[in-house]
Amino acid sequence: MKIQKTAVAGTMESSDIMVTIAPNEGNGMEIDLDSTVEKQYGKIIRRTIEETLKELKVHDARVHAVDKGALDCAIQARVKTAAYRASGEQSYQWGGEAK
């Protein structure tokens, strides 16, 4: 999946995460995380974002995530939604690996 434009998913509410994905052509994956639980869960949140994008076959993207204590399932859903919006894809793969 190719990221073509900037897109956002999520809110700044408690227990949610706002994910912004933008193109990063040829520069790989860059993740900027601002989290209320950074010290305890920062590595896990970053890994969840990376794995979700790998599952969607996204290779070049700049991700800015503002976390307010979201669970893994919420992080995955927000990352997928932002990626689909940013890519312009109309065929959604919500379960399992993307084709």
Chimera marker file (.cmm) of the C-alpha trace (Angstrom):
<marker_set name="trace">
<marker id="1" x="0.000" y="0.000" z="0.000" r="1" g="1" b="0" radius="0.5"/>
<marker id="2" x="1.401" y="3.396" z="-0.971" r="1" g="1" b="0" radius="0.5"/>
<marker id="3" x="0.733" y="6.440" z="1.201" r="1" g="1" b="0" radius="0.5"/>
<marker id="4" x="-0.276" y="9.222" z="-1.200" r="1" g="1" b="0" radius="0.5"/>
<marker id="5" x="-1.535" y="12.009" z="1.067" r="1" g="1" b="0" radius="0.5"/>
<marker id="6" x="-1.775" y="12.994" z="4.715" r="1" g="1" b="0" radius="0.5"/>
<marker id="7" x="-4.650" y="11.455" z="6.666" r="1" g="1" b="0" radius="0.5"/>
<marker id="8" x="-5.801" y="11.347" z="10.290" r="1" g="1" b="0" radius="0.5"/>
<marker id="9" x="-7.780" y="8.880" z="12.408" r="1" g="1" b="0" radius="0.5"/>
<marker id="10" x="-8.701" y="8.978" z="16.074" r="1" g="1" b="0" radius="0.5"/>
<marker id="11" x="-9.350" y="11.576" z="18.744" r="1" g="1" b="0" radius="0.5"/>
<marker id="12" x="-7.610" y="13.246" z="21.651" r="1" g="1" b="0" radius="0.5"/>
<marker id="13" x="-10.042" y="11.700" z="24.125" r="1" g="1" b="0" radius="0.5"/>
<marker id="14" x="-8.905" y="9.564" z="27.041" r="1" g="1" b="0" radius="0.5"/>
<marker id="15" x="-8.158" y="5.926" z="26.046" r="1" g="1" b="0" radius="0.5"/>
<marker id="16" x="-7.791" y="6.844" z="22.365" r="1" g="1" b="0" radius="0.5"/>
<marker id="17" x="-4.983" y="7.718" z="19.982" r="1" g="1" b="0" radius="0.5"/>
<marker id="18" x="-4.822" y="10.220" z="17.135" r="1" g="1" b="0" radius="0.5"/>
<marker id="19" x="-2.732" y="8.911" z="14.256" r="1" g="1" b="0" radius="0.5"/>
<marker id="20" x="-1.546" y="11.100" z="11.384" r="1" g="1" b="0" radius="0.5"/>
<marker id="21" x="0.102" y="9.368" z="8.415" r="1" g="1" b="0" radius="0.5"/>
<marker id="22" x="1.899" y="11.216" z="5.629" r="1" g="1" b="0" radius="0.5"/>
<marker id="23" x="3.996" y="10.180" z="2.609" r="1" g="1" b="0" radius="0.5"/>
<marker id="24" x="7.712" y="9.624" z="3.232" r="1" g="1" b="0" radius="0.5"/>
<marker id="25" x="8.829" y="8.566" z="-0.235" r="1" g="1" b="0" radius="0.5"/>
<marker id="26" x="12.027" y="6.532" z="-0.168" r="1" g="1" b="0" radius="0.5"/>
<marker id="27" x="12.779" y="7.295" z="3.478" r="1" g="1" b="0" radius="0.5"/>
<marker id="28" x="11.251" y="4.264" z="5.142" r="1" g="1" b="0" radius="0.5"/>
<marker id="29" x="9.185" y="4.410" z="8.300" r="1" g="1" b="0" radius="0.5"/>
<marker id="30" x="9.405" y="7.324" z="10.731" r="1" g="1" b="0" radius="0.5"/>
<marker id="31" x="7.318" y="7.216" z="13.914" r="1" g="1" b="0" radius="0.5"/>
<marker id="32" x="6.923" y="10.188" z="16.229" r="1" g="1" b="0" radius="0.5"/>
<marker id="33" x="5.056" y="9.284" z="19.426" r="1" g="1" b="0" radius="0.5"/>
<marker id="34" x="3.657" y="11.604" z="22.074" r="1" g="1" b="0" radius="0.5"/>
<marker id="35" x="2.096" y="9.478" z="24.807" r="1" g="1" b="0" radius="0.5"/>
<marker id="36" x="0.880" y="9.936" z="28.362" r="1" g="1" b="0" radius="0.5"/>
<marker id="37" x="2.259" y="6.445" z="29.055" r="1" g="1" b="0" radius="0.5"/>
<marker id="38" x="5.487" y="6.759" z="27.020" r="1" g="1" b="0" radius="0.5"/>
<marker id="39" x="7.819" y="5.525" z="29.748" r="1" g="1" b="0" radius="0.5"/>
<marker id="40" x="5.794" y="2.395" z="30.470" r="1" g="1" b="0" radius="0.5"/>
<marker id="41" x="4.484" y="1.473" z="27.007" r="1" g="1" b="0" radius="0.5"/>
<marker id="42" x="6.283" y="3.578" z="24.377" r="1" g="1" b="0" radius="0.5"/>
<marker id="43" x="8.198" y="0.648" z="22.846" r="1" g="1" b="0" radius="0.5"/>
<marker id="44" x="5.051" y="-1.485" z="22.683" r="1" g="1" b="0" radius="0.5"/>
<marker id="45" x="3.015" y="1.295" z="21.077" r="1" g="1" b="0" radius="0.5"/>
<marker id="46" x="5.706" y="1.891" z="18.441" r="1" g="1" b="0" radius="0.5"/>
<marker id="47" x="5.954" y="-1.840" z="17.750" r="1" g="1" b="0" radius="0.5"/>
<marker id="48" x="2.155" y="-2.093" z="17.361" r="1" g="1" b="0" radius="0.5"/>
<marker id="49" x="2.183" y="0.807" z="14.872" r="1" g="1" b="0" radius="0.5"/>
<marker id="50" x="5.082" y="-0.728" z="12.901" r="1" g="1" b="0" radius="0.5"/>
<marker id="51" x="3.570" y="-4.220" z="12.797" r="1" g="1" b="0" radius="0.5"/>
<marker id="52" x="0.183" y="-2.885" z="11.710" r="1" g="1" b="0" radius="0.5"/>
<marker id="53" x="1.759" y="-0.938" z="8.844" r="1" g="1" b="0" radius="0.5"/>
<marker id="54" x="3.869" y="-3.950" z="7.822" r="1" g="1" b="0" radius="0.5"/>
<marker id="55" x="0.690" y="-6.037" z="7.745" r="1" g="1" b="0" radius="0.5"/>
<marker id="56" x="-0.739" y="-3.487" z="5.284" r="1" g="1" b="0" radius="0.5"/>
<marker id="57" x="2.527" y="-3.547" z="3.304" r="1" g="1" b="0" radius="0.5"/>
<marker id="58" x="3.258" y="0.140" z="3.959" r="1" g="1" b="0" radius="0.5"/>
<marker id="59" x="6.994" y="0.782" z="3.568" r="1" g="1" b="0" radius="0.5"/>
<marker id="60" x="7.423" y="4.554" z="3.379" r="1" g="1" b="0" radius="0.5"/>
<marker id="61" x="5.388" y="6.650" z="5.816" r="1" g="1" b="0" radius="0.5"/>
<marker id="62" x="5.779" y="9.364" z="8.401" r="1" g="1" b="0" radius="0.5"/>
<marker id="63" x="3.553" y="8.665" z="11.413" r="1" g="1" b="0" radius="0.5"/>
<marker id="64" x="2.728" y="11.087" z="14.209" r="1" g="1" b="0" radius="0.5"/>
<marker id="65" x="0.753" y="9.508" z="17.043" r="1" g="1" b="0" radius="0.5"/>
<marker id="66" x="-0.683" y="11.298" z="20.077" r="1" g="1" b="0" radius="0.5"/>
<marker id="67" x="-1.681" y="8.608" z="22.569" r="1" g="1" b="0" radius="0.5"/>
<marker id="68" x="-3.970" y="9.047" z="25.543" r="1" g="1" b="0" radius="0.5"/>
<marker id="69" x="-3.735" y="5.484" z="26.881" r="1" g="1" b="0" radius="0.5"/>
<marker id="70" x="-5.245" y="3.532" z="23.956" r="1" g="1" b="0" radius="0.5"/>
<marker id="71" x="-5.347" y="-0.263" z="24.006" r="1" g="1" b="0" radius="0.5"/>
<marker id="72" x="-3.558" y="-2.235" z="21.269" r="1" g="1" b="0" radius="0.5"/>
<marker id="73" x="-6.811" y="-2.923" z="19.417" r="1" g="1" b="0" radius="0.5"/>
<marker id="74" x="-7.592" y="0.820" z="19.278" r="1" g="1" b="0" radius="0.5"/>
<marker id="75" x="-4.056" y="1.593" z="18.069" r="1" g="1" b="0" radius="0.5"/>
<marker id="76" x="-4.352" y="-1.000" z="15.304" r="1" g="1" b="0" radius="0.5"/>
<marker id="77" x="-7.774" y="0.278" z="14.219" r="1" g="1" b="0" radius="0.5"/>
<marker id="78" x="-6.623" y="3.910" z="14.117" r="1" g="1" b="0" radius="0.5"/>
<marker id="79" x="-3.428" y="3.085" z="12.205" r="1" g="1" b="0" radius="0.5"/>
<marker id="80" x="-5.340" y="0.997" z="9.656" r="1" g="1" b="0" radius="0.5"/>
<marker id="81" x="-7.993" y="3.667" z="9.185" r="1" g="1" b="0" radius="0.5"/>
<marker id="82" x="-5.413" y="6.448" z="8.710" r="1" g="1" b="0" radius="0.5"/>
<marker id="83" x="-3.418" y="4.267" z="6.276" r="1" g="1" b="0" radius="0.5"/>
<marker id="84" x="-6.482" y="3.443" z="4.166" r="1" g="1" b="0" radius="0.5"/>
<marker id="85" x="-7.484" y="7.111" z="4.081" r="1" g="1" b="0" radius="0.5"/>
<marker id="86" x="-3.934" y="8.188" z="3.155" r="1" g="1" b="0" radius="0.5"/>
<marker id="87" x="-3.600" y="5.599" z="0.396" r="1" g="1" b="0" radius="0.5"/>
<marker id="88" x="-6.977" y="6.181" z="-1.228" r="1" g="1" b="0" radius="0.5"/>
<marker id="89" x="-7.646" y="2.424" z="-1.101" r="1" g="1" b="0" radius="0.5"/>
<marker id="90" x="-11.280" y="1.403" z="-1.462" r="1" g="1" b="0" radius="0.5"/>
<marker id="91" x="-10.785" y="-2.313" z="-0.804" r="1" g="1" b="0" radius="0.5"/>
<marker id="92" x="-10.455" y="-2.762" z="2.945" r="1" g="1" b="0" radius="0.5"/>
<marker id="93" x="-8.740" y="-5.720" z="4.618" r="1" g="1" b="0" radius="0.5"/>
<marker id="94" x="-9.737" y="-5.624" z="8.306" r="1" g="1" b="0" radius="0.5"/>
<marker id="95" x="-8.920" y="-9.189" z="9.334" r="1" g="1" b="0" radius="0.5"/>
<marker id="96" x="-5.699" y="-11.078" z="8.655" r="1" g="1" b="0" radius="0.5"/>
<marker id="97" x="-2.972" y="-10.019" z="6.249" r="1" g="1" b="0" radius="0.5"/>
<marker id="98" x="-3.511" y="-7.551" z="3.421" r="1" g="1" b="0" radius="0.5"/>
<marker id="99" x="-3.206" y="-8.949" z="-0.094" r="1" g="1" b="0" radius="0.5"/>
<link id1="1" id2="2" r="1" g="1" b="0" radius="0.2"/>
<link id1="2" id2="3" r="1" g="1" b="0" radius="0.2"/>
<link id1="3" id2="4" r="1" g="1" b="0" radius="0.2"/>
<link id1="4" id2="5" r="1" g="1" b="0" radius="0.2"/>
<link id1="5" id2="6" r="1" g="1" b="0" radius="0.2"/>
<link id1="6" id2="7" r="1" g="1" b="0" radius="0.2"/>
<link id1="7" id2="8" r="1" g="1" b="0" radius="0.2"/>
<link id1="8" id2="9" r="1" g="1" b="0" radius="0.2"/>
<link id1="9" id2="10" r="1" g="1" b="0" radius="0.2"/>
<link id1="10" id2="11" r="1" g="1" b="0" radius="0.2"/>
<link id1="11" id2="12" r="1" g="1" b="0" radius="0.2"/>
<link id1="12" id2="13" r="1" g="1" b="0" radius="0.2"/>
<link id1="13" id2="14" r="1" g="1" b="0" radius="0.2"/>
<link id1="14" id2="15" r="1" g="1" b="0" radius="0.2"/>
<link id1="15" id2="16" r="1" g="1" b="0" radius="0.2"/>
<link id1="16" id2="17" r="1" g="1" b="0" radius="0.2"/>
<link id1="17" id2="18" r="1" g="1" b="0" radius="0.2"/>
<link id1="18" id2="19" r="1" g="1" b="0" radius="0.2"/>
<link id1="19" id2="20" r="1" g="1" b="0" radius="0.2"/>
<link id1="20" id2="21" r="1" g="1" b="0" radius="0.2"/>
<link id1="21" id2="22" r="1" g="1" b="0" radius="0.2"/>
<link id1="22" id2="23" r="1" g="1" b="0" radius="0.2"/>
<link id1="23" id2="24" r="1" g="1" b="0" radius="0.2"/>
<link id1="24" id2="25" r="1" g="1" b="0" radius="0.2"/>
<link id1="25" id2="26" r="1" g="1" b="0" radius="0.2"/>
<link id1="26" id2="27" r="1" g="1" b="0" radius="0.2"/>
<link id1="27" id2="28" r="1" g="1" b="0" radius="0.2"/>
<link id1="28" id2="29" r="1" g="1" b="0" radius="0.2"/>
<link id1="29" id2="30" r="1" g="1" b="0" radius="0.2"/>
<link id1="30" id2="31" r="1" g="1" b="0" radius="0.2"/>
<link id1="31" id2="32" r="1" g="1" b="0" radius="0.2"/>
<link id1="32" id2="33" r="1" g="1" b="0" radius="0.2"/>
<link id1="33" id2="34" r="1" g="1" b="0" radius="0.2"/>
<link id1="34" id2="35" r="1" g="1" b="0" radius="0.2"/>
<link id1="35" id2="36" r="1" g="1" b="0" radius="0.2"/>
<link id1="36" id2="37" r="1" g="1" b="0" radius="0.2"/>
<link id1="37" id2="38" r="1" g="1" b="0" radius="0.2"/>
<link id1="38" id2="39" r="1" g="1" b="0" radius="0.2"/>
<link id1="39" id2="40" r="1" g="1" b="0" radius="0.2"/>
<link id1="40" id2="41" r="1" g="1" b="0" radius="0.2"/>
<link id1="41" id2="42" r="1" g="1" b="0" radius="0.2"/>
<link id1="42" id2="43" r="1" g="1" b="0" radius="0.2"/>
<link id1="43" id2="44" r="1" g="1" b="0" radius="0.2"/>
<link id1="44" id2="45" r="1" g="1" b="0" radius="0.2"/>
<link id1="45" id2="46" r="1" g="1" b="0" radius="0.2"/>
<link id1="46" id2="47" r="1" g="1" b="0" radius="0.2"/>
<link id1="47" id2="48" r="1" g="1" b="0" radius="0.2"/>
<link id1="48" id2="49" r="1" g="1" b="0" radius="0.2"/>
<link id1="49" id2="50" r="1" g="1" b="0" radius="0.2"/>
<link id1="50" id2="51" r="1" g="1" b="0" radius="0.2"/>
<link id1="51" id2="52" r="1" g="1" b="0" radius="0.2"/>
<link id1="52" id2="53" r="1" g="1" b="0" radius="0.2"/>
<link id1="53" id2="54" r="1" g="1" b="0" radius="0.2"/>
<link id1="54" id2="55" r="1" g="1" b="0" radius="0.2"/>
<link id1="55" id2="56" r="1" g="1" b="0" radius="0.2"/>
<link id1="56" id2="57" r="1" g="1" b="0" radius="0.2"/>
<link id1="57" id2="58" r="1" g="1" b="0" radius="0.2"/>
<link id1="58" id2="59" r="1" g="1" b="0" radius="0.2"/>
<link id1="59" id2="60" r="1" g="1" b="0" radius="0.2"/>
<link id1="60" id2="61" r="1" g="1" b="0" radius="0.2"/>
<link id1="61" id2="62" r="1" g="1" b="0" radius="0.2"/>
<link id1="62" id2="63" r="1" g="1" b="0" radius="0.2"/>
<link id1="63" id2="64" r="1" g="1" b="0" radius="0.2"/>
<link id1="64" id2="65" r="1" g="1" b="0" radius="0.2"/>
<link id1="65" id2="66" r="1" g="1" b="0" radius="0.2"/>
<link id1="66" id2="67" r="1" g="1" b="0" radius="0.2"/>
<link id1="67" id2="68" r="1" g="1" b="0" radius="0.2"/>
<link id1="68" id2="69" r="1" g="1" b="0" radius="0.2"/>
<link id1="69" id2="70" r="1" g="1" b="0" radius="0.2"/>
<link id1="70" id2="71" r="1" g="1" b="0" radius="0.2"/>
<link id1="71" id2="72" r="1" g="1" b="0" radius="0.2"/>
<link id1="72" id2="73" r="1" g="1" b="0" radius="0.2"/>
<link id1="73" id2="74" r="1" g="1" b="0" radius="0.2"/>
<link id1="74" id2="75" r="1" g="1" b="0" radius="0.2"/>
<link id1="75" id2="76" r="1" g="1" b="0" radius="0.2"/>
<link id1="76" id2="77" r="1" g="1" b="0" radius="0.2"/>
<link id1="77" id2="78" r="1" g="1" b="0" radius="0.2"/>
<link id1="78" id2="79" r="1" g="1" b="0" radius="0.2"/>
<link id1="79" id2="80" r="1" g="1" b="0" radius="0.2"/>
<link id1="80" id2="81" r="1" g="1" b="0" radius="0.2"/>
<link id1="81" id2="82" r="1" g="1" b="0" radius="0.2"/>
<link id1="82" id2="83" r="1" g="1" b="0" radius="0.2"/>
<link id1="83" id2="84" r="1" g="1" b="0" radius="0.2"/>
<link id1="84" id2="85" r="1" g="1" b="0" radius="0.2"/>
<link id1="85" id2="86" r="1" g="1" b="0" radius="0.2"/>
<link id1="86" id2="87" r="1" g="1" b="0" radius="0.2"/>
<link id1="87" id2="88" r="1" g="1" b="0" radius="0.2"/>
<link id1="88" id2="89" r="1" g="1" b="0" radius="0.2"/>
<link id1="89" id2="90" r="1" g="1" b="0" radius="0.2"/>
<link id1="90" id2="91" r="1" g="1" b="0" radius="0.2"/>
<link id1="91" id2="92" r="1" g="1" b="0" radius="0.2"/>
<link id1="92" id2="93" r="1" g="1" b="0" radius="0.2"/>
<link id1="93" id2="94" r="1" g="1" b="0" radius="0.2"/>
<link id1="94" id2="95" r="1" g="1" b="0" radius="0.2"/>
<link id1="95" id2="96" r="1" g="1" b="0" radius="0.2"/>
<link id1="96" id2="97" r="1" g="1" b="0" radius="0.2"/>
<link id1="97" id2="98" r="1" g="1" b="0" radius="0.2"/>
<link id1="98" id2="99" r="1" g="1" b="0" radius="0.2"/>
</marker_set>
